[in-house]
Amino acid sequence: ENVRDPYSIFEGYAKTLSLTLSKFKTDYESTAVGNTISADQKDGEKAGVTATPTFYVNGAKQPGWGLNE
């Protein structure tokens, strides 16, 4: 699904989880938080993660594993 306004979707999650909406907005717009997410994404790419969820056992990627396995 191509979402044009992801903020409204994540804001809905924040409301459902009873998060402090002002803190959510600050973090959503934060460069530091964005940098952390980018670094995590790069680490995942280096590890061979191509989708979520991706599972590793003892350092070995488990292809074909999903949430039900």
Steps between C-alpha positions, in 0.01 A plus 500: 500500500632844405429736788511869421468614862681255728491752788125458544539121513776514760314765697207259512731230639630749759144580609409131519807437717416802719836663426561865583412657166725805543800270564399283204491805270837626628660158447333454161655825377836450677818479295665295777219242494514494118876441514452211744241340272728545196793341684284204603380461141860502369601241761210280390597533135860403585367192681295397197159602628270549202164495677345511843479290691836330433617240749853394593596202717861482620591760239344310209214653304195273494349534152132435472430557867203719574302593805343154519824300510 
